[in-house]
Amino acid sequence: MIGNILHDVDSYGKYNRVRLMFQDEAGFGRINKPKYCWCYPGLRPVVPSHHIREYRYAYGAVEPLTGDSFFLVLPYTNAICMDIFLQGLSDEYSDDLILMVCDKAAWHTAKALSIPDNIIIFFLPTATPEMNPIEQIWREIRKIGFRNEIFQTLEKVIDRLCETICSLTHPVIKSITGRIGFCNVFRLG
């Protein structure tokens, strides 16, 4: 299907370039899962933990070939928030045609979804998160920003999430998401 779109790319002549982006969302909150850590032999590490269920969701899209990305932190995973994300992504890359690959979450397939003209959505097969490179970004964000720490407020979670996302440079995103064989399948130039 992507091949058919690329053969007709002349019909999308108003765009500067074609981007292949992978989209997903992940929840971050005050509940935490203890992670492995090192300690001296004979000592048992003390790791803080609590179960307060307050979350915010990072919506993201990455382009593995360049490391370009777009993220928003939103309160819910639903069609309204997905619309906000799509409009922001469209505005950020308004001169480009975005071929966006995502899973089949209910809010990705909602009939009420307003898809901007410069975005075409393709769906991954059901239950195949390993096919979505942005899953590696969520793992990296959790590793560098949320390891064995308790946050006193949801605002502090959001602040840390934004700081961690902003620390991901283009080369880092490209390195994490740009699997050589995977990218060659989708080479767009």
Stockholm file with secondary structure:
# STOCKHOLM 1.0

chainA/1-189         MIGNILHDVDSYGKYNRVRLMFQDEAGFGRINKPKYCWCYPGLRPVVPSHHIREYRYAYGAVEPLTGDSFFLVLPYTNAICMDIFLQGLSDEYSDDLILMVCDKAAWHTAKALSIPDNIIIFFLPTATPEMNPIEQIWREIRKIGFRNEIFQTLEKVIDRLCETICSLTHPVIKSITGRIGFCNVFRLG
#=GR chainA/1-189 SS CHHHHHHTGGGGTTSSEEEEEEEEEEEEESCCCCCCCCCCTTCCCCCCCCCCCCEEEEEEEEETTTTEEEEEEESCCSHHHHHHHHHHHHHHTTTEEEEEEECCCTTTSCTTCCCCTTEEEEECCTTCGGGCTHHHHHHHHHHHHCSSCCCSSHHHHHHHHHHHHHTCCHHHHHHHHCCHHHHHHTCCC
#=GC SS_cons         CHHHHHHTGGGGTTSSEEEEEEEEEEEEESCCCCCCCCCCTTCCCCCCCCCCCCEEEEEEEEETTTTEEEEEEESCCSHHHHHHHHHHHHHHTTTEEEEEEECCCTTTSCTTCCCCTTEEEEECCTTCGGGCTHHHHHHHHHHHHCSSCCCSSHHHHHHHHHHHHHTCCHHHHHHHHCCHHHHHHTCCC
//
